[in-house]
Amino acid sequence: MKRQILATASALILAASSNIAIAGGDAAAGKAKAASCAGCHGAQGISAMPLYPNLAGQKEAYLVKQLKAFKDKSRKDPTMNAMVAPLSDADMANIAAYYAGMK
Ligand code: HEC
């Protein structure tokens, strides 16, 4: 009985953690990649400048969409087009998870 409960619990934990992996990026990896973003968007994702948007708590899917749009230049902003140029799809997903998770 005990063993069965344990097996069920670990199966649930496995299922939950793989859901997280599917649902979005890795916020810890995103934090490392976002060091260069903090100068404009703020260390806590809240910008000090009127023309630099806040990113903290923004929707993850929206952030991914905007980063990809800057990368393919369908959204034009010289600064952001340059900032995202070196980022991979995984980097963008991770950065989005990082900012989305900020309060
Ligand atoms: C030199 C300043 C600067 C740096 C550094 C910078 N950004 Fe930006 N970012 C901006 C500005 C300015 C805008 C607004 C662009 C516009 O008006 O379309 C912006 C817009 C964005 C947006 C869109 C927000 C929205 O609400 O639509 C995202 C997402 C973003 N930046 C992410 C990042 C990430 C991730 C990094 C680091 C890889 C980064 N930025 C680095 C200045 C900067």
Boltz pocket constraint, residues with backbone or C-beta under 6 A from the ligand:
constraints:
  - pocket:
      binder: B
      contacts: [[A, 33], [A, 34], [A, 36], [A, 37], [A, 38], [A, 39], [A, 40], [A, 41], [A, 51], [A, 52], [A, 53], [A, 54], [A, 55], [A, 63], [A, 66], [A, 67], [A, 76], [A, 77], [A, 79], [A, 80], [A, 83], [A, 84], [A, 95]]
      max_distance: 6.0
